[in-house]
Amino acid sequence: MHLHFPFTALQILWTLTFAAHLVLLVVLMGRDRISRFPWFTASIVLVALRLLASRLLFGRMPQMTLSAVFVVMADLGAIISLMVILELARRAFGRVRRTTWVTGALVLIAIGAAVLALWGPWPAWKTLTSKSTTSTLQLLQLLAQKASLLVDVETIALGLLIVTIGRRFGAAFRSHTQQIMIGLSTASIAQLTMQAVWERIAHTAVAHTMADYEHIVGIREKLFNTNSVVYLAVLIWWIVCLWIDEPGTTAATPVRNQLSNSTPAAANGVVESTSEPIAEQYGPGAELPPIERP
């Protein structure tokens, strides 16, 4: 007797990923993290909205309209992702000198620009500037793809900086800044790795029969599902880490309560001995589709 399982792997991953986004938003609101990471929260909201829209709108709207909706959302997501990188960089290295901060930012931008120039094809300028709805969508799609690539590169580079020297500037391993950055870097590494593997397969594989074609498509689906599993693990990492308070924040609360409820002399600052800890993301040709993430 064979059991019939009505759900595909893609459906299961979509459900788990969407549910994890909702749980993460509850954690961000319930543990008062939104005020500290507003752009990160906005990116999570947008990704959840894109996931929900993909389920509700697919097959219910004209293809051109549907493409326009998701291309615009992809561009908006890339912009917000860049703001997330800036937000985390300022929290991790806000105490360094301005000249050092600007120099580091220029180095990261140069690395990202080099990768953009060398990775992936660039269409002819005449194709992008032709006045038609299709050309406009192609231009917006190209911007989303290149911006997403730039986000992944900058995320990995910034993540390496925060992990290696972030502790010197207040972004230790148990800080929320470094924990968020570790998750983002892991998702970006998985995205770029799967993208590179698929591009290699797509440029070398030749389908002589329908079975060969189905085999290649199956590989693409497995790569996409693997990427989704990695991002789901990242979401779980964020949920756990952002639920837990940073070192020092839990201990600081009783001290404040004790000072506020003590004698008038203590309330005025005359305390003999107290110590309060300081609290501290479909390309041209045969590209792998990017995972829905911030």
Buried (B, 14 or more C-beta within 10 A) or exposed (E): EEEEEEEEEEEEBBEBBBEBBEBBBEBBEEBEBBEBBBBBBBBBBBBBBBBEBBEEEEEEBEEEEBBBBBBEBBBBBBBBBBBBBBBBBEBBBEEBEEEEBEEBBEEBBEBBEEBBEEBBEEEEEEEBEEEEEEBBBBBBBBBBBBBBBBBBBBBBBBBEBBBEEBBEBBBBEBBBBBBBBBBBBBBBBBBBBBBEBBBEBBEEEEEEEEEEEEEBEEBBEEBBBBBBBBBBBBBBBBBEBBBBBBBBBEEBEEEEEEBEEEEEEBEEEEEEEEEEEEBBBBBEEBBBBBBBBB
